[in-house]
Amino acid sequence: MGAGGVRVLLLSGPAQGGGGVEKLAGALGASGLEVLRAGSVREALSVVRSDAALGAALVGWDTTDTAMDGPAGTGEVLRAVGERFVRLPVFLLVTGSDVSGLPLWAYKLIQGCVWPLEDTPAFIAGRIARAVADYREAVLPPFFRALRHFDAGHEFSWHTPGHAGGVAFLKSPAGRALWDFYGEALFRTDLSISVGELGSPLDHTGRIGAAERNAARVFGAEQTLFVMNGNSASNRIVGHATAADGESVLVDRNCHKSIMHALTLSGAVPRYLVPQRNGLGLAGPIPPSALARAGDGGPAVSAVVTNSTYDGLCYDAVEVAGLLAPHVPRIHFDEAWFAHGAFHPLYARRFGMAVTPEVMDDELRPTVFATQSTHKLLAALSQAAMVHVRPAPRAPVNPARFNETYLMHGTTSPSYPVIASLDVAAAMMDGASGTFLLTEAITEAVRFRQTVVSVAEQIREDRDRPGWFFGVWQPDHVATRPVEDLVSDPAAWSLEPGAAWHGFTDLRSGYCMLDPIKVTITCPGVTADGAVQELGIPARIVAAYLEQRGIVVEKTGDYTLLVLFSLGTTKGKWGTLIDALVDFKDAHDAAAPVEELIPDLGLTGPLPDLCAAMHAALQAHGLGRLLDQVFTDLPTPEVTPRAAHTMLIHDDVEQVPLDRAHDRVAASLVVVTPPGIPMLLPGENIGRADGPALTYLRALQAIDQEFPAFAADIHGVHRDQGGAYHLDCLAFSDSAVTPVPDR
Ligand SMILES: *Cc1c(COP(=O)(O)O)cnc(C)c1O
């Protein structure tokens, strides 16, 4: 591999004999390396912390050089290298007589010393260029390394894909545009599995097998499988591989629809574990008491727990495993939003693969599966996901048999670019590099959280304007504790029993924690314990305003907005968001016209009037209370998800308006976001006309009809031209209701 475009850090102080160092810099440049000169420890630290493309570091060592802060300064730079890079070649640039005084740990980090006054610059530069090339090869994970070599071979292909390394695209103008857009490399490496030397994800052989084993090591699993159809496929694989027709499965009611799909495929019978909700409408954890009682309905073959939740609540996975272990031999943690859990001490014990033989005896320990959307919070292409397995003697996992189910949910034409991105995602998280990247994301999230609170305080103190502002859903002490504490102390984020901020009850200390990188911004209107405030700023209006400014949030609730600080967050990116929130406040307080602020809505009138009208509507319908009833008083299952699907196949399904849907059975999943928890599952009875489900849906329908520009996000509801809701119901009888077309 060439070293073109690779940077080398060169830190030397003025006392280090200018001539030799100058010549060395010239020789490094001549060998194709870009030299970044740093004249002080501070400059060097900033390069080390911000430049991942560094290929080597040359660090001056001169005990007499005061500009360099002597050995202490050098030590600081070396330590920073160790905190970020694995195996980066580091050389000490020695101009004095010896390297005595170098601490022992530093010897481990450095690859050698160079003496610019003794050896020729060309010789030293050659040594360094060699080390850079070796390093750049060594950092590549198994599959991606092989893929690059394969690409360099420029073979002709006679197999699928038919675009043949991209050549087919060049034969048409649209194809040419695609080829130009993505560049040749994507197409050259989009290969079929007939390329034997790269291996196959279908039987986990070759370099792909090696990449999966490397990922298993990095994520702490006994076995890891790469999945190319998203974590939805991971969930179907695990669900379908662990429960058979008619067997009972304990299922977190706060589950993704792919869990439902797995039940439909397997014919298993779900029994639900019900999480709490708070006054903000956020879904909380399943209380420990519910897990302890989970066996009441009889034996079950496995349990599925969403960890973390969409809003960033993660469990002490070891405690959850201990509570569920008497009832089930297997636990499936859906960690779609938590692939980063294994890589920072803040999350110790919070992720599925933490349930190891070291923390739980084999007689009790359940087999654990963790399914992760690698693409959601780590760096990987969309659809890149993983299944991690840690089997226990109680429920062994035979890899060959498990693979039969894996194959049922995979494709026989997997995408090599997606596999390469999974391989690289694991490499990025390996060792010091993973902790460094997460520390950066967590630090940014904490700084954002603190800034929102301090802006709110400044506004309150400023007598000249109304005192309201947005808040952040978090423990109160987050506003005042030092950032370093908040980045390192898991207790700082715990949902402690009795603390007012979270609004949940029935917890144990340390059982559940808020992941700081998932930030819920709160708007005035309601509090976590359900109290209603006079001033209300519905979040949907804020979200529409932010979108107009080019800021798209992850999720919008009635009075909450969720933003994510992933590995892709750049420093200070959040400044724009705070600025926009302050502008929204000012526009509200100045009664600015909606048609100017958010022209896309097609509405007119002062912003505060719109906010007040929607706040009044949300409160008049008592949405918060209704939501609570929907999830306290669960619908009765009439048929299994599989039986409901059989009727769907036979078209024994009709769309029924809400006023006729009472006592009917749902044919498809109904999910209102937030809280994003299924309120009706296929096969469940919709209930009485004045029951919780229909009362809640009628309220949403009324608010939608009043504010059509802000229609709620509901999966499984069809709206007709007038905005009336219709539900898919199973047609057991001869009831003749004509379906409405989807709007
Ligand atoms: C997003 C999500 C999934 C599905 O993951 P994809 O990678 O989008 O297929 C599964 N479970 C939960 C909890 C999710 O949020």
The ligand as an ORCA input file, in Angstrom:
! r2SCAN-3c Opt
* xyz 0 1
  C     -34.299      0.302     14.159
  C     -34.647     -0.816     15.052
  C     -34.596     -2.150     14.616
  C     -34.371     -2.515     13.170
  O     -33.130     -2.177     12.722
  P     -32.817     -1.886     11.170
  O     -31.346     -1.905     11.149
  O     -33.445     -0.583     10.840
  O     -33.416     -3.005     10.386
  C     -34.805     -3.161     15.530
  N     -35.090     -2.873     16.815
  C     -35.186     -1.621     17.271
  C     -35.470     -1.382     18.713
  C     -34.985     -0.553     16.400
  O     -35.111      0.698     16.837
*
